[in-house]
Amino acid sequence: MPVKKQTETKEKPAASLPQLRIKLKSYDSKVVDASCHQIAEISGRSGVEMAGPVPLPTEVKKYTVNRSTFVHKDAREQFEMRVHKRLIEIMNPNQRFIESLRDLTLPTGVEIEVKTI
């Protein structure tokens, strides 16, 4: 007699709860840390679970420039720009947190990127 295989019914996982991934960038590390602290205070007041801030690798851009325009090829100056990054994840954001995040005024020079996962 041939053996019939039982087809397994795969249960779909429960609908994953929405998460917010907030990425902050700035040239000044103290300003980024202060902004992360503000977001942490907002999440504490609204009762939202937060993971982070996680420091991401600092992006360093280096530029080498000749000191003079035509002569003295060996005389050069080097400049660098550092971009400091932090990552914050918010689990189960509620409406109160999202409204507070919209009304948040960050210092000049901080770029914020918010993604829904």
Backbone torsions as a table, in degrees:
resi	resn	phi	psi	omega
1	MET	NA	134.3	178.3
2	PRO	-73.4	143.8	-179.5
3	VAL	-94.5	128.3	178.8
4	LYS	-89.5	135.8	177.2
5	LYS	-83.1	138.2	176.2
6	GLN	-82.8	131.5	177.2
7	THR	-84.7	124.0	-179.6
8	GLU	-82.7	135.1	176.0
9	THR	-94.0	117.3	179.9
10	LYS	-83.6	126.5	177.8
11	GLU	-82.0	135.5	177.7
12	LYS	-74.7	138.9	178.3
13	PRO	-65.6	153.8	179.5
14	ALA	-57.5	149.5	-178.7
15	ALA	-54.9	121.1	-177.2
16	SER	-67.0	138.6	-177.9
17	LEU	-73.3	146.2	-177.7
18	PRO	-68.1	147.2	176.4
19	GLN	-130.4	153.1	174.3
20	LEU	-112.3	135.9	174.8
21	ARG	-115.3	115.0	-177.2
22	ILE	-107.8	125.4	-179.5
23	LYS	-118.1	123.8	-179.7
24	LEU	-110.9	139.2	178.6
25	LYS	-134.6	143.1	176.3
26	SER	-164.7	161.8	175.7
27	TYR	-81.4	-18.5	-178.1
28	ASP	-112.3	123.8	-175.6
29	SER	-70.9	-32.4	-179.4
30	LYS	-66.9	-35.8	179.8
31	VAL	-69.0	-38.7	178.5
32	VAL	-65.5	-42.7	179.5
33	ASP	-64.9	-38.1	177.6
34	ALA	-65.4	-39.1	178.3
35	SER	-66.5	-39.4	176.9
36	CYS	-63.5	-38.1	178.6
37	HIS	-64.2	-39.1	177.6
38	GLN	-63.2	-43.8	-179.9
39	ILE	-66.5	-35.8	177.3
40	ALA	-64.8	-39.0	177.4
41	GLU	-64.4	-41.7	179.5
42	ILE	-63.0	-42.8	-179.7
43	SER	-67.3	-33.7	177.7
44	GLY	-67.9	-40.6	-179.9
45	ARG	-69.0	-35.3	-177.5
46	SER	-90.3	-2.5	175.8
47	GLY	74.2	37.1	-179.0
48	VAL	-107.1	140.5	178.5
49	GLU	-78.2	133.6	-174.9
50	MET	-129.0	142.7	173.9
51	ALA	-119.4	124.0	178.5
52	GLY	123.8	-170.1	4.7
53	PRO	-76.4	136.2	179.0
54	VAL	-100.7	120.2	178.0
55	PRO	-73.9	123.8	176.3
56	LEU	-90.8	163.2	-178.7
57	PRO	-58.5	138.9	179.4
58	THR	-76.0	129.1	179.8
59	GLU	-87.3	122.5	-177.7
60	VAL	-114.8	120.9	176.7
61	LYS	-109.5	122.0	-177.9
62	LYS	-110.0	139.3	179.3
63	TYR	-127.7	134.6	176.6
64	THR	-114.4	130.1	-174.6
65	VAL	-130.9	139.4	174.1
66	ASN	-67.9	140.4	179.0
67	ARG	-70.8	-38.6	178.8
68	SER	-115.6	165.5	-173.5
69	THR	-79.0	-36.6	-170.4
70	PHE	-124.0	-44.3	-176.7
71	VAL	-103.0	177.0	178.4
72	HIS	58.7	61.6	-179.0
73	LYS	-61.9	-28.5	-176.8
74	ASP	-79.3	-15.8	-179.3
75	ALA	-87.9	110.9	-177.2
76	ARG	-134.7	156.7	174.2
77	GLU	-116.8	147.4	178.0
78	GLN	-120.8	134.9	178.6
79	PHE	-124.7	154.5	176.5
80	GLU	-143.3	149.4	174.6
81	MET	-119.7	131.5	178.3
82	ARG	-110.9	131.3	177.1
83	VAL	-112.7	112.3	-180.0
84	HIS	-90.0	137.3	-176.3
85	LYS	-129.7	144.9	175.2
86	ARG	-135.2	148.7	180.0
87	LEU	-124.5	132.3	178.1
88	ILE	-128.8	133.0	175.6
89	GLU	-114.7	133.3	179.7
90	ILE	-112.5	121.3	178.0
91	MET	-94.5	134.4	177.5
92	ASN	52.4	61.5	179.7
93	PRO	-68.2	138.6	176.9
94	ASN	-101.5	173.7	-175.7
95	GLN	-64.6	-34.8	-179.7
96	ARG	-63.8	-40.8	178.7
97	PHE	-66.4	-43.4	-178.4
98	ILE	-63.7	-41.0	177.5
99	GLU	-64.5	-41.1	178.7
100	SER	-66.1	-35.7	179.1
101	LEU	-68.6	-36.2	177.1
102	ARG	-65.5	-38.5	-177.1
103	ASP	-82.5	-2.8	-177.4
104	LEU	-69.2	130.8	175.1
105	THR	-106.5	113.8	-178.8
106	LEU	-91.9	155.4	178.2
107	PRO	-62.7	160.5	178.9
108	THR	-64.4	137.6	177.3
109	GLY	95.2	4.4	177.7
110	VAL	-106.1	124.4	177.3
111	GLU	-101.2	131.1	-179.1
112	ILE	-119.9	136.8	178.7
113	GLU	-129.0	121.9	-176.7
114	VAL	-115.6	126.5	178.0
115	LYS	-122.6	146.7	172.9
116	THR	-99.4	131.3	-178.7
117	ILE	-106.8	NA	NA
